[in-house]
Amino acid sequence: MRFVTMDNERFNKALGRIEAAIERLEQAGPATASSAVDTRLAELEARHQRLRDGTSDALARLDRLIDSASGAPKEG
């Protein structure tokens, strides 16, 4: 295996660029990830509410169907 050597100046410049890139990622990362997570969470909450509403509607229809089939008086 052959190793490539860098002089100190090139090494320090490369290290500086890497450190600057890491700093930019750290600053941008949490905000971007948080925004994406917040968006996905809002989508899931909206879907959950639609499913709950649909389930409530279906159960109400089933209750009315059962009531009408059994001759029980209707509530509400």
All heavy atoms as TSV, in Angstrom:
chain	resi	resn	atom	element	x	y	z
A	1	MET	N	N	0.851	-1.163	0.000
A	1	MET	CA	C	0.000	0.000	0.000
A	1	MET	C	C	0.904	1.235	0.000
A	1	MET	O	O	1.874	1.309	0.724
A	1	MET	CB	C	-0.910	-0.025	1.239
A	1	MET	CG	C	-1.805	1.150	1.274
A	1	MET	SD	S	-3.236	1.086	2.388
A	1	MET	CE	C	-2.709	0.340	3.857
A	2	ARG	N	N	0.504	2.212	-0.807
A	2	ARG	CA	C	1.297	3.425	-0.939
A	2	ARG	C	C	0.560	4.587	-0.283
A	2	ARG	O	O	-0.617	4.802	-0.523
A	2	ARG	CB	C	1.510	3.716	-2.425
A	2	ARG	CG	C	2.391	4.872	-2.681
A	2	ARG	CD	C	2.720	4.953	-4.170
A	2	ARG	NE	N	3.440	6.180	-4.387
A	2	ARG	CZ	C	2.975	7.190	-5.100
A	2	ARG	NH1	N	1.822	7.095	-5.693
A	2	ARG	NH2	N	3.675	8.281	-5.238
A	3	PHE	N	N	1.234	5.342	0.547
A	3	PHE	CA	C	0.635	6.474	1.223
A	3	PHE	C	C	1.020	7.761	0.508
A	3	PHE	O	O	2.171	7.931	0.102
A	3	PHE	CB	C	1.098	6.558	2.685
A	3	PHE	CG	C	0.576	5.426	3.513
A	3	PHE	CD1	C	1.345	4.313	3.766
A	3	PHE	CD2	C	-0.707	5.494	4.030
A	3	PHE	CE1	C	0.868	3.270	4.527
A	3	PHE	CE2	C	-1.191	4.452	4.795
A	3	PHE	CZ	C	-0.411	3.340	5.042
A	4	VAL	N	N	0.041	8.646	0.366
A	4	VAL	CA	C	0.286	9.949	-0.235
A	4	VAL	C	C	0.551	10.925	0.892
A	4	VAL	O	O	-0.174	10.958	1.879
A	4	VAL	CB	C	-0.934	10.414	-1.063
A	4	VAL	CG1	C	-0.708	11.795	-1.625
A	4	VAL	CG2	C	-1.228	9.398	-2.153
A	5	THR	N	N	1.596	11.706	0.755
A	5	THR	CA	C	1.909	12.671	1.806
A	5	THR	C	C	1.523	14.074	1.347
A	5	THR	O	O	1.540	14.379	0.155
A	5	THR	CB	C	3.404	12.649	2.149
A	5	THR	OG1	O	4.158	12.963	0.979
A	5	THR	CG2	C	3.821	11.293	2.678
A	6	MET	N	N	1.148	14.904	2.303
A	6	MET	CA	C	0.798	16.297	2.031
A	6	MET	C	C	1.731	17.182	2.842
A	6	MET	O	O	2.079	16.837	3.961
A	6	MET	CB	C	-0.647	16.608	2.458
A	6	MET	CG	C	-1.717	15.854	1.750
A	6	MET	SD	S	-3.353	16.282	2.420
A	6	MET	CE	C	-3.815	17.597	1.347
A	7	ASP	N	N	2.072	18.310	2.252
A	7	ASP	CA	C	2.859	19.231	3.065
A	7	ASP	C	C	1.932	19.904	4.071
A	7	ASP	O	O	0.706	19.848	3.953
A	7	ASP	CB	C	3.620	20.241	2.204
A	7	ASP	CG	C	2.705	21.124	1.374
A	7	ASP	OD1	O	1.616	21.483	1.854
A	7	ASP	OD2	O	3.087	21.473	0.242
A	8	ASN	N	N	2.482	20.520	5.077
A	8	ASN	CA	C	1.694	21.099	6.162
A	8	ASN	C	C	0.703	22.145	5.674
A	8	ASN	O	O	-0.429	22.211	6.161
A	8	ASN	CB	C	2.616	21.708	7.225
A	8	ASN	CG	C	3.201	20.654	8.127
A	8	ASN	OD1	O	2.701	19.537	8.184
A	8	ASN	ND2	N	4.266	20.995	8.829
A	9	GLU	N	N	1.104	22.972	4.730
A	9	GLU	CA	C	0.211	24.032	4.252
A	9	GLU	C	C	-1.022	23.442	3.566
A	9	GLU	O	O	-2.151	23.837	3.860
A	9	GLU	CB	C	0.960	24.955	3.288
A	9	GLU	CG	C	0.113	26.133	2.821
A	9	GLU	CD	C	0.875	27.052	1.874
A	9	GLU	OE1	O	2.100	26.944	1.762
A	9	GLU	OE2	O	0.195	27.876	1.258
A	10	ARG	N	N	-0.823	22.496	2.680
A	10	ARG	CA	C	-1.961	21.855	2.007
A	10	ARG	C	C	-2.833	21.114	3.007
A	10	ARG	O	O	-4.062	21.148	2.929
A	10	ARG	CB	C	-1.457	20.900	0.930
A	10	ARG	CG	C	-0.912	21.614	-0.288
A	10	ARG	CD	C	-0.380	20.663	-1.337
A	10	ARG	NE	N	-1.361	19.636	-1.684
A	10	ARG	CZ	C	-1.032	18.428	-2.135
A	10	ARG	NH1	N	0.228	18.085	-2.291
A	10	ARG	NH2	N	-1.967	17.563	-2.438
A	11	PHE	N	N	-2.203	20.443	3.933
A	11	PHE	CA	C	-2.936	19.707	4.960
A	11	PHE	C	C	-3.791	20.666	5.788
A	11	PHE	O	O	-4.976	20.408	6.027
A	11	PHE	CB	C	-1.963	18.944	5.865
A	11	PHE	CG	C	-2.656	18.229	6.988
A	11	PHE	CD1	C	-3.299	17.018	6.780
A	11	PHE	CD2	C	-2.676	18.772	8.271
A	11	PHE	CE1	C	-3.942	16.364	7.809
A	11	PHE	CE2	C	-3.321	18.125	9.305
A	11	PHE	CZ	C	-3.952	16.918	9.077
A	12	ASN	N	N	-3.226	21.776	6.228
A	12	ASN	CA	C	-3.957	22.743	7.050
A	12	ASN	C	C	-5.111	23.372	6.274
A	12	ASN	O	O	-6.190	23.597	6.834
A	12	ASN	CB	C	-3.015	23.816	7.595
A	12	ASN	CG	C	-2.099	23.271	8.670
A	12	ASN	OD1	O	-2.438	22.309	9.346
A	12	ASN	ND2	N	-0.928	23.883	8.825
A	13	LYS	N	N	-4.914	23.648	4.987
A	13	LYS	CA	C	-5.997	24.190	4.168
A	13	LYS	C	C	-7.130	23.177	4.029
A	13	LYS	O	O	-8.310	23.515	4.159
A	13	LYS	CB	C	-5.483	24.598	2.791
A	13	LYS	CG	C	-4.691	25.869	2.789
A	13	LYS	CD	C	-4.248	26.216	1.372
A	13	LYS	CE	C	-3.437	27.499	1.362
A	13	LYS	NZ	N	-2.972	27.846	0.009
A	14	ALA	N	N	-6.764	21.931	3.756
A	14	ALA	CA	C	-7.777	20.883	3.624
A	14	ALA	C	C	-8.532	20.690	4.938
A	14	ALA	O	O	-9.760	20.575	4.961
A	14	ALA	CB	C	-7.123	19.572	3.189
A	15	LEU	N	N	-7.802	20.678	6.033
A	15	LEU	CA	C	-8.425	20.525	7.339
A	15	LEU	C	C	-9.357	21.704	7.632
A	15	LEU	O	O	-10.464	21.513	8.152
A	15	LEU	CB	C	-7.354	20.404	8.429
A	15	LEU	CG	C	-7.839	20.062	9.832
A	15	LEU	CD1	C	-8.622	18.759	9.841
A	15	LEU	CD2	C	-6.655	19.982	10.783
A	16	GLY	N	N	-8.947	22.904	7.275
A	16	GLY	CA	C	-9.792	24.084	7.459
A	16	GLY	C	C	-11.079	23.987	6.665
A	16	GLY	O	O	-12.157	24.345	7.150
A	17	ARG	N	N	-10.977	23.505	5.413
A	17	ARG	CA	C	-12.188	23.349	4.594
A	17	ARG	C	C	-13.119	22.296	5.192
A	17	ARG	O	O	-14.331	22.469	5.216
A	17	ARG	CB	C	-11.809	22.975	3.164
A	17	ARG	CG	C	-11.196	24.120	2.372
A	17	ARG	CD	C	-11.115	23.827	0.889
A	17	ARG	NE	N	-10.396	22.596	0.579
A	17	ARG	CZ	C	-9.080	22.504	0.383
A	17	ARG	NH1	N	-8.328	23.577	0.468
A	17	ARG	NH2	N	-8.541	21.348	0.082
A	18	ILE	N	N	-12.552	21.214	5.673
A	18	ILE	CA	C	-13.370	20.165	6.299
A	18	ILE	C	C	-14.057	20.696	7.549
A	18	ILE	O	O	-15.263	20.476	7.757
A	18	ILE	CB	C	-12.502	18.930	6.626
A	18	ILE	CG1	C	-12.057	18.247	5.330
A	18	ILE	CG2	C	-13.258	17.954	7.528
A	18	ILE	CD1	C	-11.000	17.182	5.530
A	19	GLU	N	N	-13.325	21.410	8.380
A	19	GLU	CA	C	-13.914	21.964	9.603
A	19	GLU	C	C	-15.015	22.971	9.277
A	19	GLU	O	O	-16.066	22.994	9.928
A	19	GLU	CB	C	-12.833	22.590	10.469
A	19	GLU	CG	C	-11.921	21.565	11.121
A	19	GLU	CD	C	-10.736	22.182	11.840
A	19	GLU	OE1	O	-10.438	23.369	11.611
A	19	GLU	OE2	O	-10.118	21.464	12.645
A	20	ALA	N	N	-14.806	23.800	8.255
A	20	ALA	CA	C	-15.828	24.775	7.854
A	20	ALA	C	C	-17.076	24.056	7.340
A	20	ALA	O	O	-18.210	24.453	7.644
A	20	ALA	CB	C	-15.267	25.719	6.794
A	21	ALA	N	N	-16.869	22.993	6.575
A	21	ALA	CA	C	-18.012	22.227	6.063
A	21	ALA	C	C	-18.785	21.575	7.200
A	21	ALA	O	O	-20.022	21.582	7.213
A	21	ALA	CB	C	-17.527	21.173	5.070
A	22	ILE	N	N	-18.065	21.027	8.169
A	22	ILE	CA	C	-18.732	20.416	9.324
A	22	ILE	C	C	-19.532	21.457	10.097
A	22	ILE	O	O	-20.667	21.206	10.509
A	22	ILE	CB	C	-17.702	19.713	10.234
A	22	ILE	CG1	C	-17.155	18.470	9.541
A	22	ILE	CG2	C	-18.309	19.358	11.589
A	22	ILE	CD1	C	-15.991	17.819	10.257
A	23	GLU	N	N	-18.981	22.629	10.263
A	23	GLU	CA	C	-19.693	23.690	10.977
A	23	GLU	C	C	-20.970	24.085	10.235
A	23	GLU	O	O	-22.025	24.260	10.844
A	23	GLU	CB	C	-18.779	24.902	11.152
A	23	GLU	CG	C	-19.405	25.982	12.013
A	23	GLU	CD	C	-18.433	27.124	12.304
A	23	GLU	OE1	O	-17.219	26.865	12.371
A	23	GLU	OE2	O	-18.917	28.245	12.455
A	24	ARG	N	N	-20.874	24.206	8.901
A	24	ARG	CA	C	-22.077	24.545	8.120
A	24	ARG	C	C	-23.134	23.455	8.248
A	24	ARG	O	O	-24.332	23.739	8.379
A	24	ARG	CB	C	-21.716	24.769	6.654
A	24	ARG	CG	C	-20.966	26.059	6.393
A	24	ARG	CD	C	-20.869	26.378	4.908
A	24	ARG	NE	N	-20.318	25.300	4.111
A	24	ARG	CZ	C	-19.033	25.107	3.841
A	24	ARG	NH1	N	-18.127	25.926	4.344
A	24	ARG	NH2	N	-18.647	24.102	3.078
A	25	LEU	N	N	-22.710	22.203	8.212
A	25	LEU	CA	C	-23.653	21.089	8.356
A	25	LEU	C	C	-24.310	21.087	9.729
A	25	LEU	O	O	-25.513	20.838	9.852
A	25	LEU	CB	C	-22.934	19.755	8.133
A	25	LEU	CG	C	-22.575	19.425	6.691
A	25	LEU	CD1	C	-21.687	18.193	6.636
A	25	LEU	CD2	C	-23.827	19.227	5.867
A	26	GLU	N	N	-23.524	21.344	10.757
A	26	GLU	CA	C	-24.083	21.371	12.105
A	26	GLU	C	C	-25.098	22.489	12.257
A	26	GLU	O	O	-26.118	22.326	12.922
A	26	GLU	CB	C	-22.966	21.524	13.139
A	26	GLU	CG	C	-22.140	20.263	13.305
A	26	GLU	CD	C	-20.931	20.458	14.209
A	26	GLU	OE1	O	-20.517	21.620	14.444
A	26	GLU	OE2	O	-20.388	19.444	14.679
A	27	GLN	N	N	-24.840	23.632	11.639
A	27	GLN	CA	C	-25.766	24.753	11.737
A	27	GLN	C	C	-27.025	24.507	10.916
A	27	GLN	O	O	-28.122	24.824	11.344
A	27	GLN	CB	C	-25.089	26.049	11.282
A	27	GLN	CG	C	-24.023	26.532	12.230
A	27	GLN	CD	C	-23.257	27.730	11.686
A	27	GLN	OE1	O	-23.485	28.180	10.580
A	27	GLN	NE2	N	-22.341	28.236	12.493
A	28	ALA	N	N	-26.876	23.938	9.742
A	28	ALA	CA	C	-28.022	23.715	8.863
A	28	ALA	C	C	-28.761	22.426	9.184
A	28	ALA	O	O	-29.973	22.358	9.011
A	28	ALA	CB	C	-27.561	23.681	7.408
A	29	GLY	N	N	-28.055	21.436	9.672
A	29	GLY	CA	C	-28.642	20.115	9.883
A	29	GLY	C	C	-29.854	20.084	10.787
A	29	GLY	O	O	-30.913	19.644	10.368
A	30	PRO	N	N	-29.737	20.557	12.009
A	30	PRO	CA	C	-30.883	20.447	12.911
A	30	PRO	C	C	-32.118	21.195	12.410
A	30	PRO	O	O	-33.223	20.691	12.513
A	30	PRO	CB	C	-30.375	21.049	14.216
A	30	PRO	CG	C	-28.902	20.905	14.151
A	30	PRO	CD	C	-28.554	21.037	12.688
A	31	ALA	N	N	-31.941	22.367	11.846
A	31	ALA	CA	C	-33.094	23.134	11.357
A	31	ALA	C	C	-33.759	22.410	10.199
A	31	ALA	O	O	-34.975	22.311	10.133
A	31	ALA	CB	C	-32.659	24.533	10.935
A	32	THR	N	N	-32.963	21.879	9.277
A	32	THR	CA	C	-33.511	21.164	8.137
A	32	THR	C	C	-34.192	19.886	8.587
A	32	THR	O	O	-35.305	19.596	8.177
A	32	THR	CB	C	-32.396	20.844	7.126
A	32	THR	OG1	O	-31.778	22.064	6.727
A	32	THR	CG2	C	-32.929	20.130	5.910
A	33	ALA	N	N	-33.535	19.135	9.433
A	33	ALA	CA	C	-34.118	17.890	9.907
A	33	ALA	C	C	-35.371	18.169	10.721
A	33	ALA	O	O	-36.374	17.488	10.576
A	33	ALA	CB	C	-33.099	17.118	10.739
A	34	SER	N	N	-35.320	19.173	11.560
A	34	SER	CA	C	-36.471	19.515	12.385
A	34	SER	C	C	-37.648	19.923	11.517
A	34	SER	O	O	-38.781	19.527	11.770
A	34	SER	CB	C	-36.106	20.639	13.347
A	34	SER	OG	O	-37.220	20.988	14.123
A	35	SER	N	N	-37.393	20.696	10.493
A	35	SER	CA	C	-38.453	21.129	9.593
A	35	SER	C	C	-39.081	19.935	8.883
A	35	SER	O	O	-40.300	19.841	8.773
A	35	SER	CB	C	-37.889	22.118	8.571
A	35	SER	OG	O	-38.875	22.474	7.645
A	36	ALA	N	N	-38.254	19.025	8.419
A	36	ALA	CA	C	-38.761	17.831	7.749
A	36	ALA	C	C	-39.570	16.969	8.712
A	36	ALA	O	O	-40.625	16.450	8.353
A	36	ALA	CB	C	-37.604	17.031	7.153
A	37	VAL	N	N	-39.089	16.822	9.925
A	37	VAL	CA	C	-39.798	16.037	10.936
A	37	VAL	C	C	-41.117	16.710	11.279
A	37	VAL	O	O	-42.152	16.044	11.383
A	37	VAL	CB	C	-38.923	15.837	12.197
A	37	VAL	CG1	C	-39.737	15.282	13.347
A	37	VAL	CG2	C	-37.749	14.932	11.876
A	38	ASP	N	N	-41.110	18.034	11.446
A	38	ASP	CA	C	-42.337	18.764	11.762
A	38	ASP	C	C	-43.369	18.604	10.657
A	38	ASP	O	O	-44.558	18.410	10.920
A	38	ASP	CB	C	-42.042	20.247	11.986
A	38	ASP	CG	C	-41.280	20.505	13.274
A	38	ASP	OD1	O	-41.214	19.592	14.126
A	38	ASP	OD2	O	-40.741	21.613	13.427
A	39	THR	N	N	-42.916	18.679	9.401
A	39	THR	CA	C	-43.823	18.518	8.267
A	39	THR	C	C	-44.417	17.120	8.255
A	39	THR	O	O	-45.630	16.955	8.090
A	39	THR	CB	C	-43.081	18.793	6.947
A	39	THR	OG1	O	-42.603	20.140	6.972
A	39	THR	CG2	C	-43.979	18.592	5.752
A	40	ARG	N	N	-43.582	16.124	8.428
A	40	ARG	CA	C	-44.057	14.732	8.429
A	40	ARG	C	C	-45.007	14.486	9.596
A	40	ARG	O	O	-46.026	13.816	9.438
A	40	ARG	CB	C	-42.858	13.782	8.504
A	40	ARG	CG	C	-43.229	12.323	8.453
A	40	ARG	CD	C	-43.842	11.942	7.125
A	40	ARG	NE	N	-44.122	10.521	7.123
A	40	ARG	CZ	C	-45.198	9.980	6.616
A	40	ARG	NH1	N	-46.094	10.723	6.015
A	40	ARG	NH2	N	-45.394	8.682	6.676
A	41	LEU	N	N	-44.693	15.043	10.760
A	41	LEU	CA	C	-45.559	14.884	11.918
A	41	LEU	C	C	-46.924	15.516	11.655
A	41	LEU	O	O	-47.965	14.928	11.972
A	41	LEU	CB	C	-44.918	15.507	13.155
A	41	LEU	CG	C	-45.711	15.399	14.451
A	41	LEU	CD1	C	-45.999	13.941	14.809
A	41	LEU	CD2	C	-44.963	16.076	15.583
A	42	ALA	N	N	-46.944	16.693	11.061
A	42	ALA	CA	C	-48.217	17.352	10.740
A	42	ALA	C	C	-49.028	16.515	9.754
A	42	ALA	O	O	-50.252	16.388	9.897
A	42	ALA	CB	C	-47.954	18.745	10.178
A	43	GLU	N	N	-48.351	15.931	8.762
A	43	GLU	CA	C	-49.048	15.064	7.803
A	43	GLU	C	C	-49.647	13.849	8.501
A	43	GLU	O	O	-50.790	13.474	8.229
A	43	GLU	CB	C	-48.084	14.608	6.707
A	43	GLU	CG	C	-47.635	15.706	5.767
A	43	GLU	CD	C	-46.482	15.269	4.868
A	43	GLU	OE1	O	-45.960	14.141	5.040
A	43	GLU	OE2	O	-46.119	16.066	3.988
A	44	LEU	N	N	-48.883	13.240	9.390
A	44	LEU	CA	C	-49.375	12.063	10.112
A	44	LEU	C	C	-50.530	12.419	11.046
A	44	LEU	O	O	-51.493	11.652	11.163
A	44	LEU	CB	C	-48.233	11.408	10.894
A	44	LEU	CG	C	-47.192	10.688	10.050
A	44	LEU	CD1	C	-46.017	10.253	10.930
A	44	LEU	CD2	C	-47.795	9.485	9.346
A	45	GLU	N	N	-50.446	13.575	11.690
A	45	GLU	CA	C	-51.537	13.993	12.580
A	45	GLU	C	C	-52.815	14.239	11.787
A	45	GLU	O	O	-53.908	13.857	12.216
A	45	GLU	CB	C	-51.134	15.244	13.353
A	45	GLU	CG	C	-50.120	14.957	14.445
A	45	GLU	CD	C	-49.592	16.224	15.120
A	45	GLU	OE1	O	-49.667	17.315	14.524
A	45	GLU	OE2	O	-49.095	16.089	16.252
A	46	ALA	N	N	-52.695	14.860	10.613
A	46	ALA	CA	C	-53.867	15.103	9.767
A	46	ALA	C	C	-54.464	13.781	9.290
A	46	ALA	O	O	-55.689	13.596	9.307
A	46	ALA	CB	C	-53.491	15.984	8.583
A	47	ARG	N	N	-53.605	12.848	8.901
A	47	ARG	CA	C	-54.091	11.536	8.455
A	47	ARG	C	C	-54.769	10.808	9.607
A	47	ARG	O	O	-55.833	10.190	9.426
A	47	ARG	CB	C	-52.920	10.704	7.932
A	47	ARG	CG	C	-53.348	9.350	7.427
A	47	ARG	CD	C	-52.206	8.624	6.738
A	47	ARG	NE	N	-52.688	7.384	6.192
A	47	ARG	CZ	C	-52.313	6.176	6.613
A	47	ARG	NH1	N	-51.423	6.079	7.583
A	47	ARG	NH2	N	-52.797	5.093	6.083
A	48	HIS	N	N	-54.185	10.876	10.777
A	48	HIS	CA	C	-54.770	10.236	11.955
A	48	HIS	C	C	-56.171	10.801	12.229
A	48	HIS	O	O	-57.114	10.044	12.496
A	48	HIS	CB	C	-53.853	10.448	13.164
A	48	HIS	CG	C	-54.390	9.916	14.441
A	48	HIS	ND1	N	-54.449	8.571	14.721
A	48	HIS	CD2	C	-54.904	10.541	15.525
A	48	HIS	CE1	C	-54.983	8.393	15.917
A	48	HIS	NE2	N	-55.258	9.576	16.425
A	49	GLN	N	N	-56.299	12.119	12.137
A	49	GLN	CA	C	-57.605	12.735	12.387
A	49	GLN	C	C	-58.634	12.298	11.340
A	49	GLN	O	O	-59.784	12.022	11.671
A	49	GLN	CB	C	-57.489	14.264	12.418
A	49	GLN	CG	C	-58.755	14.944	12.886
A	49	GLN	CD	C	-59.181	14.499	14.280
A	49	GLN	OE1	O	-58.386	14.489	15.201
A	49	GLN	NE2	N	-60.431	14.107	14.431
A	50	ARG	N	N	-58.212	12.221	10.075
A	50	ARG	CA	C	-59.141	11.758	9.026
A	50	ARG	C	C	-59.578	10.325	9.288
A	50	ARG	O	O	-60.760	9.981	9.120
A	50	ARG	CB	C	-58.484	11.867	7.645
A	50	ARG	CG	C	-58.351	13.282	7.132
A	50	ARG	CD	C	-57.954	13.333	5.658
A	50	ARG	NE	N	-56.764	12.559	5.348
A	50	ARG	CZ	C	-55.522	13.014	5.388
A	50	ARG	NH1	N	-55.286	14.266	5.747
A	50	ARG	NH2	N	-54.509	12.235	5.066
A	51	LEU	N	N	-58.640	9.471	9.721
A	51	LEU	CA	C	-58.986	8.084	10.031
A	51	LEU	C	C	-59.934	8.003	11.226
A	51	LEU	O	O	-60.888	7.212	11.219
A	51	LEU	CB	C	-57.718	7.269	10.302
A	51	LEU	CG	C	-56.837	6.994	9.085
A	51	LEU	CD1	C	-55.506	6.387	9.521
A	51	LEU	CD2	C	-57.542	6.075	8.103
A	52	ARG	N	N	-59.686	8.822	12.248
A	52	ARG	CA	C	-60.583	8.845	13.417
A	52	ARG	C	C	-61.982	9.297	13.003
A	52	ARG	O	O	-62.986	8.713	13.420
A	52	ARG	CB	C	-60.047	9.786	14.495
A	52	ARG	CG	C	-58.865	9.216	15.258
A	52	ARG	CD	C	-58.386	10.202	16.310
A	52	ARG	NE	N	-59.437	10.474	17.282
A	52	ARG	CZ	C	-59.521	9.914	18.480
A	52	ARG	NH1	N	-58.592	9.088	18.868
A	52	ARG	NH2	N	-60.499	10.208	19.286
A	53	ASP	N	N	-62.043	10.350	12.186
A	53	ASP	CA	C	-63.343	10.850	11.725
A	53	ASP	C	C	-64.071	9.789	10.907
A	53	ASP	O	O	-65.277	9.572	11.083
A	53	ASP	CB	C	-63.180	12.123	10.898
A	53	ASP	CG	C	-62.689	13.305	11.718
A	53	ASP	OD1	O	-62.748	13.249	12.970
A	53	ASP	OD2	O	-62.222	14.295	11.100
A	54	GLY	N	N	-63.345	9.127	10.016
A	54	GLY	CA	C	-63.958	8.076	9.201
A	54	GLY	C	C	-64.451	6.920	10.042
A	54	GLY	O	O	-65.528	6.368	9.792
A	55	THR	N	N	-63.679	6.553	11.054
A	55	THR	CA	C	-64.083	5.471	11.949
A	55	THR	C	C	-65.329	5.850	12.738
A	55	THR	O	O	-66.264	5.055	12.874
A	55	THR	CB	C	-62.934	5.116	12.909
A	55	THR	OG1	O	-61.798	4.729	12.143
A	55	THR	CG2	C	-63.318	3.989	13.847
A	56	SER	N	N	-65.361	7.084	13.235
A	56	SER	CA	C	-66.545	7.551	13.981
A	56	SER	C	C	-67.784	7.533	13.096
A	56	SER	O	O	-68.865	7.106	13.525
A	56	SER	CB	C	-66.315	8.962	14.514
A	56	SER	OG	O	-65.299	8.956	15.481
A	57	ASP	N	N	-67.640	7.998	11.862
A	57	ASP	CA	C	-68.771	7.989	10.927
A	57	ASP	C	C	-69.240	6.564	10.648
A	57	ASP	O	O	-70.450	6.285	10.637
A	57	ASP	CB	C	-68.393	8.672	9.609
A	57	ASP	CG	C	-68.173	10.167	9.760
A	57	ASP	OD1	O	-68.593	10.743	10.788
A	57	ASP	OD2	O	-67.560	10.760	8.841
A	58	ALA	N	N	-68.293	5.662	10.426
A	58	ALA	CA	C	-68.656	4.269	10.146
A	58	ALA	C	C	-69.361	3.634	11.339
A	58	ALA	O	O	-70.360	2.917	11.172
A	58	ALA	CB	C	-67.404	3.471	9.777
A	59	LEU	N	N	-68.876	3.903	12.550
A	59	LEU	CA	C	-69.528	3.349	13.744
A	59	LEU	C	C	-70.928	3.926	13.931
A	59	LEU	O	O	-71.859	3.205	14.314
A	59	LEU	CB	C	-68.671	3.613	14.983
A	59	LEU	CG	C	-67.393	2.778	15.082
A	59	LEU	CD1	C	-66.540	3.245	16.251
A	59	LEU	CD2	C	-67.723	1.296	15.217
A	60	ALA	N	N	-71.099	5.199	13.644
A	60	ALA	CA	C	-72.430	5.802	13.754
A	60	ALA	C	C	-73.393	5.167	12.749
A	60	ALA	O	O	-74.556	4.882	13.091
A	60	ALA	CB	C	-72.339	7.312	13.535
A	61	ARG	N	N	-72.915	4.927	11.533
A	61	ARG	CA	C	-73.776	4.263	10.535
A	61	ARG	C	C	-74.123	2.850	10.971
A	61	ARG	O	O	-75.270	2.402	10.812
A	61	ARG	CB	C	-73.092	4.260	9.169
A	61	ARG	CG	C	-73.030	5.628	8.521
A	61	ARG	CD	C	-72.650	5.589	7.042
A	61	ARG	NE	N	-71.554	4.713	6.709
A	61	ARG	CZ	C	-70.282	5.081	6.580
A	61	ARG	NH1	N	-69.951	6.350	6.771
A	61	ARG	NH2	N	-69.357	4.212	6.257
A	62	LEU	N	N	-73.141	2.145	11.519
A	62	LEU	CA	C	-73.415	0.786	12.017
A	62	LEU	C	C	-74.434	0.811	13.150
A	62	LEU	O	O	-75.344	-0.033	13.199
A	62	LEU	CB	C	-72.119	0.124	12.501
A	62	LEU	CG	C	-71.213	-0.452	11.426
A	62	LEU	CD1	C	-69.891	-0.894	12.035
A	62	LEU	CD2	C	-71.884	-1.623	10.726
A	63	ASP	N	N	-74.300	1.760	14.069
A	63	ASP	CA	C	-75.268	1.883	15.163
A	63	ASP	C	C	-76.674	2.113	14.617
A	63	ASP	O	O	-77.637	1.487	15.082
A	63	ASP	CB	C	-74.885	3.039	16.095
A	63	ASP	CG	C	-73.730	2.684	17.020
A	63	ASP	OD1	O	-73.441	1.484	17.193
A	63	ASP	OD2	O	-73.112	3.624	17.558
A	64	ARG	N	N	-76.799	3.006	13.631
A	64	ARG	CA	C	-78.128	3.268	13.049
A	64	ARG	C	C	-78.673	2.028	12.353
A	64	ARG	O	O	-79.869	1.714	12.468
A	64	ARG	CB	C	-78.057	4.445	12.077
A	64	ARG	CG	C	-77.860	5.786	12.767
A	64	ARG	CD	C	-78.065	6.963	11.818
A	64	ARG	NE	N	-77.145	6.971	10.700
A	64	ARG	CZ	C	-75.926	7.520	10.710
A	64	ARG	NH1	N	-75.482	8.105	11.802
A	64	ARG	NH2	N	-75.167	7.487	9.630
A	65	LEU	N	N	-77.812	1.309	11.647
A	65	LEU	CA	C	-78.243	0.098	10.959
A	65	LEU	C	C	-78.701	-0.958	11.959
A	65	LEU	O	O	-79.754	-1.582	11.784
A	65	LEU	CB	C	-77.085	-0.444	10.105
A	65	LEU	CG	C	-77.368	-1.702	9.296
A	65	LEU	CD1	C	-78.468	-1.443	8.271
A	65	LEU	CD2	C	-76.103	-2.180	8.618
A	66	ILE	N	N	-77.943	-1.144	13.014
A	66	ILE	CA	C	-78.307	-2.126	14.044
A	66	ILE	C	C	-79.606	-1.712	14.721
A	66	ILE	O	O	-80.494	-2.544	14.949
A	66	ILE	CB	C	-77.167	-2.287	15.067
A	66	ILE	CG1	C	-75.964	-2.979	14.404
A	66	ILE	CG2	C	-77.632	-3.064	16.300
A	66	ILE	CD1	C	-74.682	-2.931	15.229
A	67	ASP	N	N	-79.715	-0.410	15.044
A	67	ASP	CA	C	-80.944	0.067	15.672
A	67	ASP	C	C	-82.159	-0.152	14.780
A	67	ASP	O	O	-83.211	-0.585	15.256
A	67	ASP	CB	C	-80.826	1.561	16.027
A	67	ASP	CG	C	-79.882	1.802	17.186
A	67	ASP	OD1	O	-79.543	0.857	17.920
A	67	ASP	OD2	O	-79.465	2.976	17.354
A	68	SER	N	N	-82.015	0.159	13.517
A	68	SER	CA	C	-83.160	0.001	12.616
A	68	SER	C	C	-83.519	-1.475	12.405
A	68	SER	O	O	-84.683	-1.830	12.268
A	68	SER	CB	C	-82.911	0.676	11.277
A	68	SER	OG	O	-81.880	0.018	10.564
A	69	ALA	N	N	-82.490	-2.330	12.413
A	69	ALA	CA	C	-82.740	-3.769	12.228
A	69	ALA	C	C	-83.372	-4.381	13.471
A	69	ALA	O	O	-84.162	-5.306	13.382
A	69	ALA	CB	C	-81.439	-4.486	11.884
A	70	SER	N	N	-83.066	-3.870	14.642
A	70	SER	CA	C	-83.571	-4.455	15.879
A	70	SER	C	C	-84.857	-3.785	16.349
A	70	SER	O	O	-85.471	-4.223	17.305
A	70	SER	CB	C	-82.524	-4.364	16.983
A	70	SER	OG	O	-82.305	-3.006	17.328
A	71	GLY	N	N	-85.233	-2.702	15.686
A	71	GLY	CA	C	-86.433	-1.985	16.085
A	71	GLY	C	C	-86.248	-1.133	17.307
A	71	GLY	O	O	-87.216	-0.645	17.877
A	72	ALA	N	N	-85.018	-0.938	17.748
A	72	ALA	CA	C	-84.736	-0.099	18.910
A	72	ALA	C	C	-84.946	1.354	18.565
A	72	ALA	O	O	-84.732	1.764	17.419
A	72	ALA	CB	C	-83.301	-0.323	19.384
A	73	PRO	N	N	-85.442	2.153	19.548
A	73	PRO	CA	C	-85.633	3.573	19.270
A	73	PRO	C	C	-84.285	4.273	19.010
A	73	PRO	O	O	-83.269	3.919	19.575
A	73	PRO	CB	C	-86.288	4.106	20.548
A	73	PRO	CG	C	-85.976	3.084	21.593
A	73	PRO	CD	C	-85.762	1.780	20.890
A	74	LYS	N	N	-84.335	5.262	18.123
A	74	LYS	CA	C	-83.128	6.006	17.782
A	74	LYS	C	C	-82.836	7.061	18.828
A	74	LYS	O	O	-83.738	7.709	19.326
A	74	LYS	CB	C	-83.274	6.674	16.422
A	74	LYS	CG	C	-83.423	5.680	15.290
A	74	LYS	CD	C	-83.566	6.394	13.981
A	74	LYS	CE	C	-83.784	5.385	12.865
A	74	LYS	NZ	N	-83.994	5.992	11.580
A	75	GLU	N	N	-81.551	7.198	19.144
A	75	GLU	CA	C	-81.113	8.253	20.064
A	75	GLU	C	C	-80.605	9.426	19.270
A	75	GLU	O	O	-79.958	9.262	18.262
A	75	GLU	CB	C	-80.023	7.735	20.993
A	75	GLU	CG	C	-80.483	6.676	21.960
A	75	GLU	CD	C	-79.352	6.254	22.887
A	75	GLU	OE1	O	-78.492	7.081	23.201
A	75	GLU	OE2	O	-79.359	5.080	23.286
A	76	GLY	N	N	-80.798	10.644	19.785
A	76	GLY	CA	C	-80.227	11.848	19.191
A	76	GLY	C	C	-80.893	12.192	17.959
A	76	GLY	O	O	-80.739	12.676	17.018
